[in-house]
Amino acid sequence: MSPVASVAESSRTEVSRAESAPPKRLVSVDALRGFDMFWIIGASSIVLALQHMTSTPVTRFLAEQFEHADWEGLHF
């Protein structure tokens, strides 16, 4: 086998390995996205309904977190 053919074969092997390898994912980022989607899709409705049924300091605090924040303050 000529050196040029050997280099070409080596390059094809590396490219095929790179294409077949699954992308590396950060599990923590996936978990954060899932947590965000949980609250965006409808968990806030549960908290607001709970606050409406039983108004306690905890449910009031949580319900306040789902109200639109004014620019001068931030909510989690």
N, C-alpha and C positions, 0 to 999 in steps of 0.2 A: 504494500500500500504506500502510495507517495505521501510525502509530508503535507501537501496541499489537501489531499483527500482526507487525511487524518484530522486536520484542523477543521475542515468542513463537517465531517461526521461528528466531531466533538461539539461544534457549535449547534448542530441540529439536536443533539442529545440534551444540551443545556436548555435550549429553547423549549423542547417538549416537556422537560421536567418543570420549567417555570410555568408553562401553560397548564399543566395538569395539577399543580399544587394548589390546594384551596387557599383563599386569602386568609391571612391571619386577622382575627377579630379580637377586639378588646371586650371581654365579657362585662366589664364594669360600665362601658358606654351603652351596651345593649340593655343592661339592667336599668340604667338611668332613663333610656328612651321608653322602656316598658312602664316604668314608674310614672313618667310624665303622661304617657298616653292613658294610663289608668285614671288619672285625675282629670285629664281633658275630656275624655269620653263620657264620664258620668259619675265618678265617685263624689264630685262636688255636690251633685244633686242629693246624694245620700246624706252628706253632712248638713246641708241646708234643711232637708226634711227632718232630720234628727233634732236640729236646733228649733225648728217650728213645733215639734211635738213636745220636747222637754228642754226648756231653756235653762241651761246651767252655765256657770262661768266657762267651762271647757267648751261646750258647744257654741257659746257666743263667740269665744276667741277663734274657734275654727271657722265659723261662718263669716267672721270679719275678714279672714284671710282670702276668701273667695269673692270679695267685693272688689271693684275696680279701684286700684290704688291711685291716689293723686300723685302728681309728679314729685311733690316734696317728700314723699315717703315710699318705702319699698315693702313689699310683702313677700314671703317665701313662695 
